[in-house]
Amino acid sequence: MSFIIYPAIDIRGGKCVRLFQGDYAKETVYADSPLEMAKRWVAQGADWVHLVDLDGAKEGKPANAEIIKEIARTISVPVQVGGGIRTEEQIADYLEAGVARVIVGTAAIEDEPFTRRILQKYGDKIAIGLDCRNGMVATRGWLNTTDVSATELAKKLVSYGATTFIYTDIARDGTLTGPNVEEITALAVATGKSVIASGGVSNLDDLLALSAHEQDGVTGAIVGKALYTDAFTLEEALNRMGERV
C-alpha cells in the first residue's frame, strides 16, 4: 500500500477555484485554466489528480465535462472525477475519455439500485464520495444534509461492491484547520476498505497524521487550498511521504 497525495482542481465556470466550507458564495479563483493547473501538478510529481465539477455538483449533471475529459486525455497520470455524476451514461462517458476513477456521491444516497448496479459493473473504477457534516452525509453539492450516517451507509455499499471511499468533512474543507483523522480512520476500520481523506489539510504534519493510519486503510489525502496558498509545495509533501519509516 502506498499513501497517495491527490492535488485537487475544483472547476467552476471553466476556471480553477476553491470554496470555503463548500459555500458557493465564498469562492477564490486560482487559475483560468484547469488543464494548465493539472500539467503543473504532474510536473511537480503528482501520481494522481483529483477533479471536481462544482457546477455539476450543484446542477446535478456534469457541466465542465469537456474540460475534464481534455485533462484526462492530456496528462500522463490517472485522474479521478466527481461532481454531478448521477447516470450510467455519464460514468461511461468519463471512463471512455480516459478518466481512471469516477466519484459518485448524491446518487449513492438517493438511488440505491443505480449504485448497486454501477458498483457491480465498474468495480474499483467507482469511488463513493461521502461528504459529511457531524458524521451525517450531505448531498447535492453539500446543499442538503441527510440523517444518514456515513459509516452505516459505507458498510451497506461495501456489501454492494464498493472498494474506495472519499471522506470529506465539510466543516473543515477549505479552512486549513486540519483533517478529521479520527472519523476518517474509524470509517476505514469499520469498512475494511480504502478511504481517501479530503478537507482541512493545512500542513505536512496533517499528512503525516493521516498516513500514520495507512495500515488501517487510510490510503491517501486530497489537498487543495494548502497547495494553492503555498502552505507547502507538492514536492515537499511527496518528499516527506517518501521519508516515512
N, C-alpha and C positions, 0 to 999 in steps of 0.2 A: 504494500500500500504506500502511496506517496501523496503527501499533503499538497494540494494544488491551490495556487492563488489565481483567482479569476478577476482580472481588471474589468470593471463594469462600464458599459456605454449605454446610457439611457437616452432614448431618442424621442424627441417631441418636436413637431413641426419641421422635421428633417434635420434638426440640429442635436448636438450632444449636450445634454443638460443634466442637472441634479435637482431633485426636490428635497425639501426639508420635511421629514416625517410624512412623506407621501402627499404633501399638500401641493396641489397644482397651482395654487396662488403664490407659492414660495419657491420660485424657480430661479436657478442660476445657469446661464448659458456658458459652457466652457469651450465649445468649438463649433464652427459652422459645418464641418464635415465629419460625420461619424466614421466614414471609411478611412480618412487620414488619421483619425484618432486610433482606430484599430491597427493600422500599419505601425503607428508609433509604439503601441504596446507590444506588438510582435517583435519589433526591432529591439525592444528593451528586454526581451527574453520570455514573454508570456507563453505558457503552454496551452492555454485556452483563453477565449474571450467570451464574456457574458454580455448579451444584448437584451435590452428591454424596450419594447414598443409602448411607450407611455400613452400615446394617443390610442393605441389599440386596446390597452387595458381599460381605459375609460369608456371607449366606444363599444367594446365587446366584439371587435373584429380587427384584424391586422390593418394598420393604417400606414405603416412605414415599411411594408414588406419588400418593396423593390430595393430599398437601401440595404436592408438586412441581407437579402439574397446576394446583392453585389459584394457585400463584405465576405459572406461565406465562400463565394466563388473566387475572391481575390486573395485573401490572406492564406498563409501556409499552416495555420494551426486550427484545430476544431473550434466551433462556436456553439454556444447554447443560447436559445432564444425563448423569451416569454413575452406575454402581453397580448391579451385579446384572442388567444387561440382556443377556439371552442368547437371546431368541427374536424372531422377526419380529413376532409379535403384540404384544410389549412395545414394540418400536420404533414400530409403527403407532399404538399407544395413546397414546404420548407425543407423536408428531408431530400426531395429530389433536387433541390437547388444546392445541396451540399451542407446544410445545417446538420451538425452531429447529434444534437440533443434538443428536443422541444419541451418547453416547460408548460405544464397545464396547471392552472390554479383554480379559477372560479368554477370551471366545468367539473372539476374533481369533487366539488361540494354539491353542485346543483344538478348534475346529470350522472347518476351512478352507472346506468347501463353503458353510456358512452365511455366512461372512464374504465370500466372493466374491459370493454371491447378493445380500446386502444392499447391498454397495458398488455393484453394477451397477444395483440397483433405486432406491436412495435417493441415490446420489452424494454431493454435498457436505453433505448433511444428516447424514452419519455422520462422526464423528471416531474415530480409533483411539487408545485410551489405552495408552501404553507406560510401565508402571510398572517401574522398573529398580533393581536392586542391582548395582553394579560393571559396568554395561553389559548385564546379563542381565535378561530380562523376568520379572517376578513376576506371579502370578495369584491369583484367589480372595481378593480383599481384602488382597493383599500377603502372604498367609499361606504361599504356595508360591513358591519361586524356581526357574525353569527353567534349562536350559542353552542357551536360545535368545538369540542376540544381537539387541539392539534394532535395529541397523542392517540386518542381513540380513533380519529379519522385515519391517521397514518397506519395504525395496526390493521384496520379494515382494508386499506389499499394494498398493504403487503400481501394480504390473502388473495388479492386480485392479480398480483404480479409486480407491484411497484418495487424498484430497487434503489432509487435515488430520490431524496427529498431536499428541497432548498428551504431552509427555515429563515424567515425574515421577521425580526422584531420591529414592528412599525414604529414604535415609540423611540427606537434608537436609530432608525435609518436616517442617514444624512446629518446626524447630530454629533458624531465623533465622541460619543460618550462610552464607548466600549461595547462589545458584543455580549449577548446574554448566554454566557458559556454554560451555565447550569442547565437551562432549558434545552439548549441545543444538544448537549451531551445526553441529557435524560431521554430525549427523543431518539437519539441514535441507539442507546442501550435498550429502550423499550421495543424498538422495531427490529433491531439486529441488522439494519441496512445502512447505506451510506447517507450521511447528512452533510450538506454544504451550508455553512453559516453565511448569513447576509445581514448587514445592518450594524452600524456602530463602530466598526474597526477604525481606531484612531492612531495607533502607533504599532511598532514592531512587537511590543510586549503583548498586545492583544492577539496578534497572530501566533505568538509562541504559546499563549494560554489555550488557544483553540487547538493548535497542533499537538499539544500535550495529550489530547484525547483522541488522537488518530486511531489508536488501537480499539477505542470504544466505538469507532465508526464515523467520527468527525473527519471527513476526508478533504475538506477544502474551505476556502473563505472567499467570498465575493467582496472586492474592495473598490470603492468608488471615490467618495469625497476626499478621503485621506490622500489618495494619489493626485487628485486634481488640485488640492490645496498645498501640495508639496510637503505634507507631514512626513512622508518618506517617499523614496523612489521605488519603483518596481524592482530595480536591480538590487537595492538594499534589502528588500523583503525576500527576494529569491536567494540572495547570499546568506541571509540569516537562517532561512529554512534549510539551506544546504549545510550549515554549520551545526545543526542539531545532532546530538549524540544519540 
